[in-house]
Amino acid sequence: MNVAPGTHRTPILVEVERELAELIPGFLANRVNDVASLRALVSRNDLQSICRIAHSMKGSGGGYGFDAITRLGGEMEQAARSGDTTKVLALTDELEDFLVRVRPVFP
Amino acid sequence: MSTEAVSGTTGTLLVVDDDADMQRLLSLWLRAEGHTVRAVSGAAEALTQVCIARPDLVITDLRMEGMDGMALASRLLADAPSLPVIMLSGDAAIPDALAATRLGAAAFLTKPPTRQALLTEVARQLERSQAGASMSGSFGAAFIHRSSTITALLEEAALLARGDISIMISGATGTGKEVLARAIHAGSPRKEKPFIGINCGAIPEQLLESELFGHEKGAFTGAATRHEGLFVAADGGTLFLDEIGDMPVSLQVKLLRVLQDLEVRPVGAVRGTPIDVRVISATHQDLEQLMLVGEFREDLYYRLNGVSLHIPALAERREDIPPLTGWFLSRHAARTRTSLKRFDADALELLVSASWPGNARQLANVVEQCATLAREERIPLAVTQRALRGHAGQIQTLKEARDAFDRQYLVSVMRLANGNVATAARLAGRNRTEFYKLLEQHRIEAAQFRSDLGP
């Protein structure tokens, strides 16, 4: 990512369980990796692998407290199923933007 | 399994998910509750862990690379039929949920699960299987099931077992009446003494009499030696009288006397022998109906029926079919010293949806046949279909089924009408003459339905 976290975009505050504090950085780092993988997969038109990543995002995001990731994963899975790579790329951009701006806060 | 007062039942849990983030999240939630957690990323590893770690519960993702959650569930069903499985799926597709439950999954949760939903379900399943295990000394293990109706029945039976009250078990052929009777005996203070069973319907009257009560040498032609009889043989233990409804009325009188006097007098003997026997009887017939037509003695009925237990037909508790199937498969493997076979998912679904007029006994036969016929480890749908068709002989003919329905229907209408034939005929939309004819055909007497409260 070429934008340093939070430098000139509005942060998104997300409340997450205190117990998950240790896991959050790893989880978000994996999603950053997903962004790179997704772009590479779109260029190879590997829809099946895109589906798998999107499905995982959908399944795990909400559990960690990031409903946005679950929503993006769901939409991306749909888009990949219908072969809409433009939509997949747009959603990947959205995911990247979210990852840059998100600030986990612990209640 | 350790028990912690704060968080309720805790156990060893196996988490199966090919997404590492999901594994970590679920593990953290579960460990925070005091559970011991093992997490693996595939079904194959899960099967190994089931053998090594002996988990109390499996939580698996539905869609995984390689063997998916559904295949894992069907495999676990054969390997560890009593191990509960919670299935997680990214899609709330009802067909998936149905298929999963049919394959024996105890619960189905949509991903992402909320912490609360997951922990509640885990606690529920652990409590359930622990309740089953605490009973399983004789009951849970002896009577394979997953349905709550059978759990409730076994709980009642376990309590009754400790006492000495006579028990009457009702249920259709093949539902497991003898299995239940044996479990009651095994859970009773009489368990060290013999359990002796006899089918009262399968033996001619005179033979049945001497089988039950014994005879002296020379008591009748052919009685070359003294025979002590089953009551004496079962002394201190349990005597199981199967198909009691088939016992001839003349013998019913003698049986009643034995039960009243607690003393048995062998045929040809002068003096009686005191006996201490608990009687469990069973029938697939409607004894109240037999009493009405004078084929079963009322006094004997009340003597035998201290308390009654009813085993529902297999078709009324289909959730018991997967664990029973798994159990029959393991039994087959053990008996034949062959490797454990398992049903393909679609084959298992066929078993779950079949009609099973012959109940668990028929299921046992079909599973045995499939396991014998299948050349590979997996039993395919085609083999299962063939085995089920081969057992079509146990299916009622159309006439039998219609007659059974008519009888049932007529009885309920007559009950509704309090035995008033004119009213019943009107309810049934038939004229009186026609209706009378039907009653006669099915030997149903109007008087049986007239209560003092009726019109």
Interface residues (C-beta under 8 A of the other chain):
Chain A: E17 E19 L20 L23 G26 F27 N30 R52 H55 S56 K58 G59 S60 G61 G62 G63 Y64 T70 E77
Chain B: D19 A20 D21 M22 R24 L25 L26 L28 A32 D61 R63 E65 L88 G90 K111 P112 P113 T114 R115
